[in-house]
Amino acid sequence: MKPATAGWVFAAPALSVIGLFFGLPVLAALVLSLTDFDIYSLAHIDNLRFVAFDNYINLLRNPLFWSALGNTLYFVVVGVPLSIAVSLGAAMLLHSKLGLFKPFFRTAFFAPVVTTVVAVAVIWRYLFHTRYGLVNWVLSWVGIDPVDWLGDPHWAMPTIILFAVWKNFGYNMIIFLAGLQAIPEDLYEAARIDGASPARQFRHITLPILGPVLLMVSILTLAGYFQLFAEPYVITQGGPLQSTVSVLYLMYEEGFKWWNLGNASAVAFLLFVLMTAVTSGLMWVARRKGVE
């Protein structure tokens, strides 16, 4: 058997599972997005009509979609760099020779990643409660009036961003830590002998070598943050004044609240196109800078 043929034979079981449980549902959703499939079609298939791109056109005319898109982009633009910065900072602290109790802090920093989103989100709702929350209680000690973290449109999304960063930074931290441990110490020693400051060592040694790792972490974080749903669903239910409605939250409401499954599928594919465009742009910039 030729090597290429043998490779396809061994990969066939995994590819079959991917095609059956991923490829076919995606294809079905694409077809669904071109119809007016709703609760009436669920009752009887004769109520199903082919509407071509009407769902997409109506979405682009829907102010709620643009509001949800704006909220999602706000979450991504602010949350992704913040999450990467916190992850890299924590990894560097754990990698430092001066750090103490490293196994304990590795476990403590990674613990939020493996906790249930819903359970932790409920706790955060109480922490940021306007009257009884621990956060406002601490702020009152320094003379700051209570802040309506989850009821004020200006503060609701920053609070969710803070929660998401705390919940997810441990995953990227482990990846960064592995990348830092792969950097030869000889490079840092030579830089110190030449008189390079820690800031220059970070800029000219750590960042360039971590380039591929940073690219991978950026793509993974972008993909995750574009799919914002559980946090606003549990903490704010999309409020106040729809300031935390994300694109995925809108898809959920269209599909499982109003049973407009055709519209929901169209929202999903618009989000897919947006994520593909942003990721492709990031890859293009990385190639231009020589990061692979």
C-alpha positions as CSV (number, residue, x, y, z in Angstrom):
1,M,0.0,0.0,0.0
2,K,1.3,3.4,-0.9
3,P,2.1,5.7,2.0
4,A,-0.5,8.3,0.9
5,T,-3.1,5.7,0.7
6,A,-2.2,4.2,4.0
7,G,-2.5,7.7,5.6
8,W,-6.0,8.1,4.3
9,V,-7.0,4.6,5.5
10,F,-5.8,5.3,9.0
11,A,-7.4,8.8,9.0
12,A,-10.7,7.5,7.6
13,P,-12.4,6.6,10.9
14,A,-11.6,10.0,12.4
15,L,-12.6,11.9,9.2
16,S,-15.9,9.9,9.1
17,V,-16.8,11.0,12.6
18,I,-15.9,14.6,11.8
19,G,-17.9,14.5,8.6
20,L,-20.9,12.9,10.3
21,F,-21.1,15.0,13.5
22,F,-19.6,18.3,12.1
23,G,-19.6,18.5,8.3
24,L,-23.2,17.3,7.9
25,P,-24.7,19.6,10.6
26,V,-22.8,22.6,9.2
27,L,-24.1,21.8,5.7
28,A,-27.7,21.4,7.1
29,A,-27.4,24.7,8.9
30,L,-26.2,26.4,5.7
31,V,-29.3,25.1,3.8
32,L,-31.5,26.0,6.7
33,S,-30.2,29.6,6.6
34,L,-31.7,29.9,3.1
35,T,-35.2,29.0,4.3
36,D,-37.8,30.5,6.6
37,F,-37.7,27.4,8.9
38,D,-39.5,28.3,12.1
39,I,-41.9,26.8,14.6
40,Y,-44.6,26.4,11.9
41,S,-42.2,24.4,9.8
42,L,-41.5,22.2,12.8
43,A,-45.2,21.5,13.0
44,H,-45.5,20.6,9.3
45,I,-42.7,20.6,6.7
46,D,-45.1,22.0,4.0
47,N,-44.8,25.3,5.8
48,L,-41.1,25.5,4.8
49,R,-40.2,27.9,2.1
50,F,-36.9,28.7,0.3
51,V,-36.2,32.4,0.7
52,A,-32.6,32.5,-0.7
53,F,-30.6,35.3,1.0
54,D,-33.6,37.1,2.6
55,N,-32.5,36.1,6.1
56,Y,-29.1,37.6,5.6
57,I,-30.5,40.8,4.1
58,N,-33.1,41.2,6.9
59,L,-30.3,40.7,9.5
60,L,-28.2,43.4,7.9
61,R,-31.2,45.7,8.1
62,N,-31.9,44.8,11.8
63,P,-30.6,47.4,14.2
64,L,-30.4,44.7,17.0
65,F,-27.9,42.7,14.9
66,W,-25.6,45.7,14.5
67,S,-26.0,46.4,18.2
68,A,-25.1,42.8,19.0
69,L,-22.1,43.0,16.6
70,G,-20.9,46.2,18.2
71,N,-21.1,44.6,21.7
72,T,-19.2,41.5,20.5
73,L,-16.5,43.6,18.8
74,Y,-16.2,45.7,22.0
75,F,-15.8,42.5,24.0
76,V,-13.2,41.2,21.6
77,V,-11.2,44.4,21.1
78,V,-10.9,45.0,24.8
79,G,-11.0,41.5,26.2
80,V,-8.5,39.7,23.9
81,P,-5.5,42.0,24.4
82,L,-6.3,42.2,28.2
83,S,-6.5,38.4,28.5
84,I,-3.3,37.8,26.5
85,A,-1.5,40.4,28.6
86,V,-2.6,38.9,31.9
87,S,-1.8,35.4,30.7
88,L,1.7,36.4,29.6
89,G,2.3,38.3,32.8
90,A,1.2,35.4,35.0
91,A,3.4,33.0,32.9
92,M,6.4,35.2,33.3
93,L,5.9,35.4,37.1
94,L,5.6,31.6,37.3
95,H,8.7,31.2,35.1
96,S,10.8,33.6,37.2
97,K,13.5,32.2,39.3
98,L,12.4,34.4,42.1
99,G,8.9,32.9,42.3
100,L,7.9,30.9,45.3
101,F,5.2,28.2,45.7
102,K,5.0,27.8,41.9
103,P,3.0,24.5,41.9
104,F,0.4,26.1,44.1
105,F,0.0,29.3,42.0
106,R,0.0,27.2,38.8
107,T,-3.0,25.3,40.2
108,A,-4.7,28.4,41.6
109,F,-4.4,30.4,38.3
110,F,-5.6,27.4,36.2
111,A,-8.5,26.5,38.5
112,P,-11.0,29.0,37.1
113,V,-10.6,27.4,33.6
114,V,-11.9,24.0,34.8
115,T,-14.8,25.5,36.9
116,T,-18.3,25.6,35.6
117,V,-19.1,28.9,33.8
118,V,-22.7,29.0,35.2
119,A,-21.7,28.4,38.8
120,V,-18.9,30.9,38.8
121,A,-21.1,33.5,36.9
122,V,-23.7,33.2,39.6
123,I,-21.1,33.9,42.3
124,W,-19.9,37.0,40.3
125,R,-23.5,38.3,40.2
126,Y,-23.4,38.4,44.0
127,L,-19.9,39.8,44.1
128,F,-21.0,42.7,41.9
129,H,-24.4,43.2,43.4
130,T,-25.1,46.9,43.9
131,R,-26.2,46.8,47.5
132,Y,-24.8,43.6,48.9
133,G,-21.8,42.9,46.7
134,L,-18.3,42.5,48.1
135,V,-16.8,44.7,45.4
136,N,-18.9,47.8,46.4
137,W,-18.4,47.0,50.1
138,V,-14.6,47.2,49.5
139,L,-15.0,50.4,47.5
140,S,-17.0,52.0,50.3
141,W,-13.9,51.7,52.5
142,V,-12.1,54.2,50.3
143,G,-15.1,56.5,50.0
144,I,-16.4,55.4,46.6
145,D,-20.2,55.3,46.1
146,P,-21.8,52.0,45.1
147,V,-21.6,51.3,41.4
148,D,-24.4,49.5,39.6
149,W,-22.0,47.1,37.8
150,L,-24.6,44.9,36.2
151,G,-27.5,47.4,35.9
152,D,-25.7,50.3,34.2
153,P,-25.1,49.9,30.4
154,H,-21.7,51.6,30.8
155,W,-20.5,49.1,33.3
156,A,-22.2,45.8,32.4
157,M,-19.9,44.9,29.5
158,P,-16.6,45.8,31.3
159,T,-17.8,43.7,34.2
160,I,-18.3,40.7,31.9
161,I,-15.0,41.3,30.2
162,L,-13.3,41.3,33.7
163,F,-15.1,38.0,34.4
164,A,-14.1,36.4,31.1
165,V,-10.5,37.4,31.5
166,W,-10.3,36.0,35.0
167,K,-12.1,32.8,33.9
168,N,-9.9,32.1,30.8
169,F,-6.4,33.5,31.3
170,G,-5.1,30.4,33.0
171,Y,-5.4,28.3,29.8
172,N,-3.3,30.7,27.8
173,M,-0.9,31.0,30.8
174,I,0.0,27.3,30.5
175,I,0.7,27.7,26.8
176,F,2.9,30.8,27.4
177,L,4.7,29.0,30.2
178,A,5.6,26.1,27.9
179,G,6.9,28.6,25.4
180,L,8.9,30.5,28.0
181,Q,10.5,27.2,29.2
182,A,11.6,26.4,25.7
183,I,13.7,29.6,25.4
184,P,17.4,28.9,26.1
185,E,18.7,30.6,29.2
186,D,22.0,31.2,27.4
187,L,20.3,34.0,25.4
188,Y,19.3,35.9,28.6
189,E,22.7,35.3,30.1
190,A,24.5,36.8,27.0
191,A,22.1,39.7,27.0
192,R,22.8,40.5,30.7
193,I,26.5,40.3,30.0
194,D,26.0,42.9,27.2
195,G,24.2,45.1,29.6
196,A,20.7,44.6,28.4
197,S,17.9,45.6,30.8
198,P,15.0,43.3,31.6
199,A,12.8,45.4,29.4
200,R,15.2,45.0,26.5
201,Q,15.5,41.3,27.1
202,F,11.7,41.0,27.0
203,R,11.5,43.0,23.8
204,H,14.4,41.5,21.8
205,I,14.5,37.9,23.1
206,T,11.2,36.9,24.7
207,L,8.7,38.4,22.3
208,P,10.4,37.4,19.1
209,I,10.9,33.8,20.2
210,L,7.3,33.7,21.6
211,G,5.9,35.0,18.2
212,P,4.4,31.7,17.0
213,V,3.0,30.9,20.5
214,L,1.6,34.4,20.7
215,L,0.0,34.0,17.3
216,M,-1.6,30.7,18.3
217,V,-2.9,32.1,21.6
218,S,-4.3,35.2,19.8
219,I,-6.2,33.0,17.3
220,L,-7.6,30.7,20.0
221,T,-8.6,33.7,22.2
222,L,-10.2,35.5,19.3
223,A,-12.3,32.4,18.4
224,G,-13.4,32.0,22.0
225,Y,-14.3,35.6,22.6
226,F,-16.2,36.0,19.4
227,Q,-18.5,33.2,20.7
228,L,-19.5,35.2,23.8
229,F,-22.7,33.7,25.2
230,A,-22.7,32.0,28.6
231,E,-21.4,35.0,30.5
232,P,-24.2,37.5,29.4
233,Y,-26.8,34.8,29.5
234,V,-26.2,33.9,33.1
235,I,-25.1,37.3,34.5
236,T,-27.2,39.9,32.7
237,Q,-29.6,38.1,30.3
238,G,-28.4,40.5,27.6
239,G,-29.3,43.6,29.6
240,P,-29.4,46.3,30.6
241,L,-30.9,47.9,27.5
242,Q,-29.4,45.1,25.4
243,S,-25.9,46.4,26.1
244,T,-24.5,42.9,26.6
245,V,-26.4,41.1,23.8
246,S,-23.7,39.4,21.7
247,V,-24.1,37.9,18.2
248,L,-24.2,34.4,19.6
249,Y,-26.8,35.5,22.2
250,L,-28.9,36.9,19.4
251,M,-28.6,33.6,17.5
252,Y,-29.8,31.8,20.6
253,E,-32.8,34.1,21.0
254,E,-33.7,33.8,17.3
255,G,-33.4,30.0,17.3
256,F,-34.6,28.9,20.7
257,K,-36.7,31.8,22.0
258,W,-38.6,32.9,18.9
259,W,-38.0,29.6,17.0
260,N,-36.8,31.4,13.8
261,L,-34.2,28.7,13.0
262,G,-33.6,30.0,9.5
263,N,-32.6,33.4,11.0
264,A,-30.5,31.8,13.7
265,S,-28.6,29.8,11.1
266,A,-28.0,33.0,9.1
267,V,-26.6,34.7,12.2
268,A,-24.3,31.8,12.8
269,F,-22.8,32.0,9.3
270,L,-22.4,35.7,9.4
271,L,-20.4,35.2,12.6
272,F,-18.4,32.5,10.9
273,V,-17.6,34.8,8.0
274,L,-16.5,37.6,10.5
275,M,-14.3,35.2,12.5
276,T,-12.7,33.8,9.3
277,A,-12.0,37.4,8.0
278,V,-10.4,38.5,11.3
279,T,-8.4,35.3,11.7
280,S,-7.2,35.5,8.1
281,G,-6.2,39.1,8.6
282,L,-4.2,38.2,11.7
283,M,-2.5,35.4,9.8
284,W,-1.6,37.8,7.0
285,V,-0.1,40.3,9.4
286,A,1.9,37.5,11.1
287,R,3.3,36.3,7.7
288,R,4.3,39.9,6.8
289,K,6.2,40.1,10.1
290,G,7.8,36.7,9.5
291,V,5.9,34.9,12.3
292,E,5.0,31.3,11.4
